[in-house]
Amino acid sequence: MIKGGISLVIQKLGKPGYRIDENLALCDILGVVARRAIQALRGLWLRLFLHRASGLVFVGAGAKIMHGYRISAGRSLTIGSGVRINALSKAGITIGNNVSILDNTIIECTGVIRELGEGLVIGNHVGIAQNSFIQVRGPVVIEDEVIFGPGVSIFSENHGTASLDIAIVHQPSTRKGVKVCRGVWVGTRATILDGVTVGEHSIVAAGSVVTKDVPPYSIVGGVPARVIKSRKDRTEAE
C-alpha cells in the first residue's frame, strides 16, 4: 500500500510508469522519504529566488545557486548536494520537467563579466550524473531524454591561436556552442568540445573526446571520438 502510494506520487511528479523496487524495506522507504522531505524544504526556500518554478524543487546539502533569478524550471527539479550553478548569462538557464542535476556538478554560465555567456537550455526528463561540468560560453542546448554519466564535461568556447606573437590568453575566443539532441546517452567522463552537435539517440562511449558532429543513431568512442557503428545497423540485424 505504502509503496504503491509513493510510486503514484512520483509518477504525478513527472515520471510516468515509475515503480518502487519491491525489495525495499519499509525502513529504507521511510529514510528516503525523510531525506526528500528535507530537500523539498530547501527547495521551497530556493524557489523564492528563481525566476520561475512550476513544481517541486529538491535541493541537497551545500548546493550553491548564483543569480537564481535567471533560472526558469519546470516540474520536479532535483539539485544534488554540492552542486554549483552560476546562471549569470544573456539568456539565463531554462530547465524542463523532471530534471536531475546530481552531486557536485558545476554549471558555469559566465567566467568573466567582460563577456557574458549566452545561456543554457535543458529539456524534459534529463539526468545529469555526479561530478559533471557544463561550461556555458556559447549557447548550450540539452534536449529531452538525455542522460549523462558521472564526470561528463561540456565546453562551449575555444581560445584563439592564430597569432604567434600574442599570448593565447589575449587572443579572441570563439563560441560556437554545443547541442546534445534528444535521447542521447553520454558515457562516464566523456568530453564534448565547442561547435559539436551530438545527433539524436546517439551513444558517446565512456572517456571519449568529441571534437566533431556525431550523426544521429551513432555509437562513437575514442580520443578523438569516431563513429564505431550505427545503432540502426544493429536494429536491422535483429
N, C-alpha and C positions, 0 to 999 in steps of 0.2 A: 504493500500500500504506500509506504513512505517513498520507496524507490520510484514507483510509478508516478507519484505526485511531483517529485523533484524532476524526473525526466520530462514531464509535461511542462513544468515551469521553464526548463532550459529550452525546450522546443519553442515556446512562445517568445523567448528572448532572441530567437533568430536562428536556431539550429534544428531545422526540421528532421524528424526521424531519429533524434538523439535518444539513446537509451543507456542508463547506468549499468555498468557491469554487475551481473548477478552475484559475483564473488565478493563484492564489497560488503564488509560487516557494518552493522548499524553504527558502531562507534566511529568507524572510518568516515561514514557519510556525515555524521554529526560534526566531526572535526573539519571536514571540507566545507560544510555549510557555515560553520562559525568563522572560518578564515575568509570566506567570500563575503560574509556579512560585514566584517571589519573593512575589507577592501571597498565594499559599496559605500560605507560611511565616509571613507577618504574620498571616494568618487563624488559624493554629494557636495563636499567642500570644493573639489576641483571644478565642478560644473559652474560654480559661481564666477569663475574666471575664464571660461571658454566662450567663444563667440556663439556657439550653439551646440547642444547635445540632445538628440531626440529620444534617448533611452538611458538605461543604466550605464554607469561608468564604474569600473572596478580598478582600484589603484593599489599597487603593492607598496611595501615599506621602502622609504628612501627614494622614491621616484621624484624627479625634478622636472617641472614643466615651465619653460620660459616663454613669455609672450603668448600665453594661452588664449588671449582674445583673438588671435589669428587662426584658431583651430575650430573647425566645424566637424562634429561627429554624428554618426547615425545611431542605430540601436545596438546596445551591447558592445561596449568597448572595454577591453581588458588591457591595462598597462601594468607590467610586471614590476617587481622590486628592483630598485637601482636603475630604472630606465631614465634616460635624459633626453628631453625633446626641446630643442630651440626652434620655435616656429617663426622667428623673425625672417620674413621674406616678402616679396612683392605680392604674391597671391596667397600666402599662408598655406595651411595644411587642411585638406578636405579628406575625411575618413568616412567610409561607408558603414554598412551594418555588419555586425558580428565579426569584429576585427580583434586580433590578439597581438600585442607587442610585448614579447616576454622579457625576462630579467636581463638587466644590464645592456640592453640595446640602446644605441645612440642614434638619434635623428638630428642632424645639424644642418639647418637651412641656410645659415649665414656664418662665414668665418670672420670676415672683417666688414665693418659698417661702411667702408668706402664703396662697396659693391654688393648689394643685397642679392641673395639667391632668388630664383624665380618662384619656386613653390612645389608642393608635393600633393599628389592625389593618390589615395589608397581606396580601392574598390571594396565590394562586399565579400564577405567570407574569406578574408585574407589572414594567414597565420605567419607571423614573423618570429622565429625562434630566438633563443637566448644569444646574447653577445653579438648581435648583428650591428652593422654600421651603415647608415644611409646618409651620404653627403649630398645635399641639395644645393647645387650652384646653378646649373642649367635645370630645366624642368624635369621632374621625375614623376612617372606615372606607373603605378602598380595596379593592374586591372583585377577584375573579380576572380575569386577562387585560386589565388596564387599562394603557394606555400614556400617559405624559406627555411632551410635547415639552420642549425646553430652556426654563428660566425660568418654569415654571408655579408659581403661588402658591396656597396654600390658607390661609384664615383662619377659625378656628372660635370667634371671640369678637367681640363688638361692645361699644363703650363706651356707657354710658347717657348720654342727652342730655335727659332730661325736665325737669330743673330749670334755670332761667335764672340762679339765684342761686348755684349751686355749680359750680365749675370742672369740666369734663368729666372730667379726670383723677381727681377724687374721687368721681364718681358710680358706682353699682354697674354692673358689666358684665353682659352676658347671654352665655350659652354654649349654643347650640342644637346645635352640631355639624355636621359635613359628612359626606355619604355619596356616594361615587362608585361606581356599580353596575357590574356585570360587563360587560366588553367595551367600555368607553368609551375614546375617544381624545380627550385634551385637548391642543389645539394649543399651539404656542410662545407663551410669555408670557401665556397666559390666566390669569385670576384667578377663584377660586371663593370666595365670601364665606359667612359663618356662616349656618346654617339651611338650606342648599341640599342637595337630593338631585339628583344627575345620573342620570337613568334609564338602564337598561341599553342597551348597544350604541349610545349616542348619540355625536355628534361635537361638540366645542366648538371653534369656529374660533380661529385664532391671534389673540392680542391682545384677546380678549373679556373682559368682566367679568360674571360670572354672579351675579345677585342673587336669583334665584328658581328654584324647581324646574324641571328640564328633563324633559319627558316621554320615555319610552323611545323609542328608534329615531329621535330627532330630530337635526337639524343646527341648531345655534344659533350666533349671532355678533353682534358689536356691543357698544356700551357705552351702556346696559346690554344684555346679550345678550337676543335674542329668537329665537323659532323661525323659521328660514328655510324649512325644509321637513322632511318626514318621509322617512326612508330607505326606509320601506315603500312610499311612493308611487313612488319610483324603481324599486324591485324589481318592483312590479306592472306598471309601464310597459314594462319589458324583457320 
